[in-house]
């Protein structure tokens, strides 16, 4: 293994002609396995040990092991480590990123000739794995540290009393037939009515016949991925998605065999130029967030929504998925692409309630015109049948309760205050110590702020240093289409009270200073 590790050090110091480092490392280990340098059943170094020995980041090694496992070359055993498979062989399915990349245009759908090479298939769910494993390890090592790496709302700002009363009201009115299989998969009438009132605020026209209730946005993305594969059975299916963007959406789409094309962002969300580039590269669908985009927190303006609509109007075969996950707690009103008559027949508007009402209610609503809605309905009927009518009635009662609007106003105001406080505190510390840390603009919506670290300052190492000082942060790499970005942090500012903002900022400042003072910081791109 020593000789293999020496070759990995050489890879680290080479450019690789632009190929991601994790792919080159995985290729080297794959060759060592196939040539017998690493024997079947041999235990590989732990993630942290290999990272230390080869001078790699922990996240890079995790991506390497995930890619090798995806190709059937290694296996992980809980509590024991990672081992070379007894009979190593490539996994079935599309070629992995370790295989030679296809030439320009070969990976794109035939329906539109691409203007750039489509991205290689990545190891599915690597983003969730990195975040979950990092969080579990840090919590175990630093159990007293405050967790601001998750995307969870502050439970103290959720409409608890309205939820309690809604559950009591709905349960007390249950009849035996309410516990039976449903006779229809239509949305419950009281939920449709409650939703229509809220959709009207966003000037979004929809009747109950346009609505479909699911258990989460993630479920709808899984169903849409299945439909896209059915729509183009003999072609690679590519989806344009915001970068940085919602990591669970990326993992879900890749898990179903879809390829991802990044769409560039600015302070107002997806750019028209970035969207057009993804469409020209052969995207069959696009995934867009109108407000409180994760991880950046940016929101469209009315003008940006119109510019995106104008681009999409020229691509009539492309499906449009709009993820409005923060709607109830949002202060901005950019409108929806569903409002545009040119686009409406191919827009799937998703509205969920985890961030505003309660994650555990597990409800999301899709609004789509009959053709796509019917296909979604059929796909859902074979996935899990239906979404609990009791839960639908509880959500309807919560949305209709005046106390919910009061709670949403408090949450909206407080999250805006917290995000601004933490951003200002980080910039103050950075300016005072000339660290070169920047923070994205803070709009009125969302939970997160997006931090850019100075060149040479690896996010993984900042996360480790900050955990020792009491705060768990999320490195930004899992929010990108491909691994390798080591210059960003996503912070859940919604979990940081304003009076704690300067303490968090000081810890980040100390962590950045510590990393920049280490010689190996020069290895970070």
LOVEXMI-283605 format. One record per residue (C-alpha): residue in three letters; x, y negated, z negated. Coordinates in steps of 0.2 Angstrom, whole numbers, padded with zeros to 4 digits, always signed. Layout:
BEGIN
ALAXYZ ...
This chain:
BEGIN
UNK+0000+0000+0000 UNK+0015-0012-0003 UNK+0020-0012+0015 UNK+0002-0015+0020 UNK+0001-0030+0008 UNK+0016-0037+0015 UNK+0008-0037+0032 UNK-0007-0046+0025 UNK+0004-0060+0018 UNK+0011-0062+0036 UNK-0007-0063+0042 UNK-0011-0077+0029 UNK+0003-0087+0036 UNK-0001-0085+0054 UNK-0014-0095+0064 UNK-0022-0080+0072 UNK-0027-0090+0087 UNK-0042-0097+0078 UNK-0049-0080+0072 UNK-0056-0080+0054 UNK-0043-0074+0042 UNK-0055-0061+0034 UNK-0057-0053+0051 UNK-0039-0052+0054 UNK-0036-0044+0036 UNK-0050-0032+0039 UNK-0043-0027+0055 UNK-0026-0024+0047 UNK-0033-0013+0034 UNK-0044-0004+0046 UNK-0028+0001+0056 UNK-0019+0006+0041 UNK-0034+0018+0037 UNK-0035+0025+0054 UNK-0016+0028+0055 UNK-0016+0037+0038 UNK-0006+0024+0028 UNK-0021+0022+0017 UNK-0028+0040+0013 UNK-0046+0046+0012 UNK-0051+0044-0006 UNK-0037+0032-0010 UNK-0042+0018-0022 UNK-0039+0001-0015 UNK-0034-0014-0026 UNK-0047-0023-0035 UNK-0053-0039-0027 UNK-0044-0050-0039 UNK-0028-0039-0038 UNK-0027-0039-0019 UNK-0031-0058-0019 UNK-0016-0061-0031 UNK-0004-0049-0022 UNK-0008-0055-0004 UNK-0010-0074-0008 UNK-0029-0073-0002 UNK-0044-0081-0010 UNK-0056-0070-0020 UNK-0070-0074-0008 UNK-0059-0069+0007 UNK-0055-0052+0000 UNK-0074-0049-0005 UNK-0078-0053+0014 UNK-0065-0040+0019 UNK-0071-0026+0009 UNK-0089-0030+0014 UNK-0084-0029+0032 UNK-0074-0013+0030 UNK-0089-0005+0021 UNK-0101-0011+0035 UNK-0090-0001+0047 UNK-0090+0015+0036 UNK-0071+0014+0032 UNK-0073+0011+0013 UNK-0086+0014+0000 UNK-0089+0005-0017 UNK-0092+0014-0033 UNK-0100+0004-0047 UNK-0088+0002-0061 UNK-0074+0012-0052 UNK-0069+0001-0038 UNK-0067+0002-0019 UNK-0061+0018-0010 UNK-0056+0024+0007 UNK-0070+0034+0014 UNK-0067+0053+0015 UNK-0071+0053+0034 UNK-0068+0035+0040 UNK-0077+0030+0055 UNK-0085+0014+0062 UNK-0104+0012+0057 UNK-0117+0014+0070 UNK-0125-0001+0078 UNK-0118-0017+0086 UNK-0099-0020+0086 UNK-0092-0027+0071 UNK-0081-0043+0070 UNK-0066-0031+0069 UNK-0068-0026+0087 UNK-0062-0037+0101 UNK-0073-0051+0105 UNK-0083-0051+0121 UNK-0079-0063+0134 UNK-0088-0080+0136 UNK-0107-0078+0139 UNK-0108-0059+0136 UNK-0116-0060+0119 UNK-0129-0072+0124 UNK-0147-0068+0129 UNK-0150-0068+0148 UNK-0164-0080+0147 UNK-0152-0095+0146 UNK-0134-0095+0151 UNK-0124-0100+0136 UNK-0111-0114+0136 UNK-0100-0107+0122 UNK-0096-0090+0116 UNK-0110-0083+0104 UNK-0104-0079+0086 UNK-0099-0062+0082 UNK-0110-0051+0071 UNK-0105-0053+0053 UNK-0107-0041+0038 UNK-0125-0043+0033 UNK-0129-0050+0016 UNK-0111-0055+0012 UNK-0117-0072+0006 UNK-0128-0065-0007 UNK-0115-0052-0012 UNK-0102-0065-0015 UNK-0113-0077-0025 UNK-0121-0063-0036 UNK-0104-0054-0039 UNK-0095-0071-0043 UNK-0109-0076-0055 UNK-0110-0059-0064 UNK-0091-0059-0066 UNK-0090-0077-0072 UNK-0104-0074-0084 UNK-0096-0059-0091 UNK-0079-0068-0093 UNK-0087-0085-0099 UNK-0103-0081-0107 UNK-0105-0098-0115 UNK-0103-0108-0099 UNK-0118-0118-0092 UNK-0124-0111-0075 UNK-0126-0124-0062 UNK-0123-0113-0047 UNK-0140-0106-0045 UNK-0154-0114-0035 UNK-0167-0113-0049 UNK-0179-0127-0054 UNK-0178-0133-0072 UNK-0191-0122-0081 UNK-0195-0136-0093 UNK-0201-0146-0077 UNK-0214-0133-0071 UNK-0232-0135-0074 UNK-0233-0122-0088 UNK-0250-0127-0096 UNK-0258-0127-0079 UNK-0252-0110-0075 UNK-0257-0103-0091 UNK-0275-0110-0090 UNK-0276-0104-0072 UNK-0271-0086-0076 UNK-0284-0086-0090 UNK-0298-0093-0079 UNK-0294-0081-0065 UNK-0293-0066-0076 UNK-0309-0070-0086 UNK-0319-0071-0070 UNK-0312-0054-0062 UNK-0325-0042-0056 UNK-0321-0023-0053 UNK-0322-0026-0034 UNK-0308-0039-0036 UNK-0296-0025-0040 UNK-0300-0015-0025 UNK-0292-0015-0008 UNK-0296-0030+0002 UNK-0309-0030+0016 UNK-0299-0043+0025 UNK-0281-0050+0025 UNK-0287-0068+0027 UNK-0282-0081+0014 UNK-0293-0083-0001 UNK-0305-0097+0002 UNK-0301-0107-0014 UNK-0282-0106-0009 UNK-0286-0112+0008 UNK-0296-0126+0002 UNK-0282-0131-0011 UNK-0269-0130+0003 UNK-0279-0140+0015 UNK-0280-0155+0003 UNK-0261-0155+0001 UNK-0257-0152+0019 UNK-0268-0167+0024 UNK-0255-0178+0014 UNK-0242-0173+0027 UNK-0255-0175+0041 UNK-0253-0157+0045 UNK-0270-0150+0052 UNK-0273-0132+0048 UNK-0289-0122+0044 UNK-0290-0106+0035 UNK-0289-0096+0052 UNK-0271-0103+0054 UNK-0265-0097+0037 UNK-0257-0081+0032 UNK-0251-0078+0014 UNK-0235-0069+0010 UNK-0224-0065-0005 UNK-0210-0076+0000 UNK-0202-0086+0014 UNK-0189-0072+0014 UNK-0203-0060+0018 UNK-0209-0070+0033 UNK-0191-0072+0039 UNK-0190-0053+0039 UNK-0206-0051+0048 UNK-0201-0064+0061 UNK-0185-0056+0064 UNK-0194-0040+0068 UNK-0205-0049+0080 UNK-0190-0057+0089 UNK-0182-0040+0091 UNK-0198-0034+0099 UNK-0199-0049+0110 UNK-0182-0046+0117 UNK-0179-0027+0115 UNK-0165-0026+0127 UNK-0155-0042+0123 UNK-0145-0049+0108 UNK-0156-0061+0099 UNK-0149-0077+0092 UNK-0156-0089+0080 UNK-0150-0107+0078 UNK-0149-0112+0059 UNK-0143-0127+0050 UNK-0124-0126+0044 UNK-0121-0128+0030 UNK-0138-0120+0026 UNK-0149-0108+0017 UNK-0139-0093+0013 UNK-0153-0081+0010 UNK-0161-0085+0027 UNK-0144-0081+0035 UNK-0142-0065+0027 UNK-0160-0060+0030 UNK-0159-0063+0049 UNK-0142-0054+0050 UNK-0148-0039+0040 UNK-0161-0037+0054 UNK-0148-0038+0068 UNK-0150-0056+0074 UNK-0135-0067+0078 UNK-0133-0084+0071 UNK-0128-0101+0079 UNK-0124-0115+0068 UNK-0133-0132+0070 UNK-0124-0147+0064 UNK-0131-0158+0050 UNK-0129-0177+0046 UNK-0137-0186+0031 UNK-0154-0184+0039 UNK-0154-0165+0043 UNK-0151-0156+0059 UNK-0145-0167+0073 UNK-0153-0168+0090 UNK-0136-0164+0098 UNK-0133-0149+0086 UNK-0150-0142+0090 UNK-0147-0144+0109 UNK-0131-0136+0108 UNK-0138-0121+0099 UNK-0152-0120+0112 UNK-0140-0121+0126 UNK-0130-0106+0118 UNK-0145-0095+0120 UNK-0155-0097+0104 UNK-0172-0088+0105 UNK-0178-0096+0089 UNK-0172-0110+0077 UNK-0173-0112+0058 UNK-0175-0130+0052 UNK-0179-0138+0035 UNK-0188-0154+0035 UNK-0184-0160+0018 UNK-0173-0156+0003 UNK-0162-0145+0014 UNK-0152-0132+0004 UNK-0137-0135+0000 UNK-0136-0153+0005 UNK-0152-0160+0000 UNK-0155-0170+0016 UNK-0172-0174+0023 UNK-0178-0179+0040 UNK-0185-0196+0044 UNK-0200-0198+0055 UNK-0188-0204+0069 UNK-0177-0188+0067 UNK-0192-0177+0067 UNK-0197-0185+0084 UNK-0179-0183+0091 UNK-0179-0164+0087 UNK-0196-0162+0094 UNK-0191-0171+0110 UNK-0176-0158+0112 UNK-0187-0143+0108 UNK-0200-0148+0121 UNK-0188-0144+0135 UNK-0186-0126+0128 UNK-0204-0119+0129 UNK-0199-0101+0125 UNK-0190-0105+0109 UNK-0199-0101+0092 UNK-0198-0114+0079 UNK-0197-0109+0060 UNK-0199-0124+0048 UNK-0195-0120+0030 UNK-0204-0133+0019 UNK-0199-0126+0002 UNK-0199-0142-0008 UNK-0215-0149-0001 UNK-0225-0151-0018 UNK-0211-0159-0027 UNK-0205-0170-0012 UNK-0206-0189-0011 UNK-0202-0190+0008 UNK-0215-0188+0021 UNK-0206-0185+0038 UNK-0221-0174+0045 UNK-0220-0157+0053 UNK-0215-0151+0070 UNK-0232-0142+0070 UNK-0240-0159+0072 UNK-0233-0160+0089 UNK-0245-0154+0103 UNK-0230-0149+0114 UNK-0223-0137+0101 UNK-0238-0131+0090 UNK-0241-0115+0099 UNK-0224-0109+0094 UNK-0221-0117+0077 UNK-0221-0106+0061 UNK-0223-0118+0047 UNK-0218-0110+0030 UNK-0223-0118+0013 UNK-0217-0110-0003 UNK-0219-0114-0021 UNK-0205-0107-0030 UNK-0196-0123-0033 UNK-0211-0134-0037 UNK-0224-0122-0046 UNK-0215-0106-0052 UNK-0202-0094-0044 UNK-0211-0079-0052 UNK-0228-0082-0043 UNK-0219-0076-0027 UNK-0231-0084-0014 UNK-0228-0092+0002 UNK-0240-0098+0016 UNK-0237-0097+0034 UNK-0246-0108+0046 UNK-0246-0103+0065 UNK-0257-0103+0080 UNK-0267-0087+0084 UNK-0254-0078+0095 UNK-0240-0079+0083 UNK-0251-0078+0067 UNK-0259-0062+0073 UNK-0242-0054+0077 UNK-0236-0059+0059 UNK-0252-0052+0052 UNK-0250-0035+0060 UNK-0232-0035+0055 UNK-0236-0039+0037 UNK-0250-0026+0036 UNK-0237-0012+0040 UNK-0224-0020+0028 UNK-0234-0022+0012 UNK-0252-0023+0017 UNK-0258-0039+0008 UNK-0253-0052-0005 UNK-0262-0051-0021 UNK-0278-0060-0021 UNK-0277-0063-0039 UNK-0261-0072-0037 UNK-0268-0082-0023 UNK-0282-0088-0034 UNK-0270-0092-0048 UNK-0260-0103-0036 UNK-0276-0111-0030 UNK-0281-0116-0048 UNK-0264-0123-0052 UNK-0264-0133-0036 UNK-0281-0140-0040 UNK-0277-0145-0058 UNK-0273-0163-0060 UNK-0260-0159-0073 UNK-0250-0151-0059 UNK-0248-0167-0050 UNK-0243-0176-0066 UNK-0229-0162-0068 UNK-0224-0163-0050 UNK-0222-0182-0052 UNK-0211-0180-0068 UNK-0201-0166-0059 UNK-0198-0177-0043 UNK-0193-0192-0053 UNK-0181-0182-0065 UNK-0173-0172-0051 UNK-0169-0188-0041 UNK-0162-0196-0057 UNK-0151-0181-0061 UNK-0144-0179-0043 UNK-0140-0198-0042 UNK-0132-0197-0060 UNK-0121-0182-0056 UNK-0116-0189-0039 UNK-0111-0206-0046 UNK-0101-0197-0060 UNK-0091-0186-0049 UNK-0087-0201-0037 UNK-0082-0211-0053 UNK-0070-0198-0059 UNK-0063-0195-0041 UNK-0060-0213-0039 UNK-0052-0216-0056 UNK-0039-0201-0053 UNK-0038-0204-0034 UNK-0043-0186-0031 UNK-0051-0188-0014 UNK-0067-0179-0019 UNK-0083-0184-0009 UNK-0101-0181-0012 UNK-0115-0181+0001 UNK-0128-0195+0001 UNK-0142-0192-0011 UNK-0160-0194-0004 UNK-0176-0193-0014 UNK-0178-0174-0013 UNK-0171-0157-0019 UNK-0160-0150-0033 UNK-0143-0149-0026 UNK-0128-0160-0021 UNK-0115-0155-0009 UNK-0097-0159-0014 UNK-0082-0159-0002 UNK-0065-0156-0010 UNK-0049-0163-0004 UNK-0038-0154+0009 UNK-0028-0141+0001 UNK-0040-0138-0014 UNK-0048-0121-0013 UNK-0066-0120-0019 UNK-0064-0103-0027 UNK-0050-0109-0038 UNK-0059-0124-0043 UNK-0074-0113-0048 UNK-0062-0102-0058 UNK-0055-0117-0067 UNK-0072-0125-0070 UNK-0078-0109-0078 UNK-0064-0109-0091 UNK-0070-0127-0096 UNK-0088-0122-0098 UNK-0097-0124-0081 UNK-0102-0111-0067 UNK-0101-0119-0050 UNK-0105-0111-0033 UNK-0091-0112-0020 UNK-0098-0117-0003 UNK-0092-0103+0008 UNK-0108-0093+0007 UNK-0118-0107+0015 UNK-0109-0106+0032 UNK-0112-0095+0047 UNK-0095-0087+0046 UNK-0083-0085+0030 UNK-0068-0095+0028 UNK-0074-0113+0022 UNK-0065-0116+0006 UNK-0068-0135+0004 UNK-0085-0137-0003 UNK-0096-0134-0019 UNK-0114-0133-0021 UNK-0120-0139-0038 UNK-0138-0138-0045 UNK-0139-0156-0051 UNK-0157-0152-0056 UNK-0150-0142-0070 UNK-0139-0156-0077 UNK-0147-0169-0088 UNK-0140-0187-0084 UNK-0132-0188-0101 UNK-0121-0172-0097 UNK-0117-0178-0079 UNK-0100-0186-0084 UNK-0095-0170-0094 UNK-0098-0160-0078 UNK-0089-0173-0067 UNK-0074-0173-0079 UNK-0073-0154-0079 UNK-0073-0154-0059 UNK-0060-0168-0059 UNK-0049-0158-0071 UNK-0051-0142-0060 UNK-0047-0151-0044 UNK-0031-0159-0052 UNK-0026-0141-0059 UNK-0028-0133-0042 UNK-0019-0147-0032 UNK-0004-0146-0044 UNK-0002-0127-0040 UNK+0010-0124-0025 UNK-0002-0111-0017 UNK-0015-0125-0015 UNK-0005-0129+0001 UNK-0011-0113+0009 UNK-0030-0118+0009 UNK-0035-0125+0025 
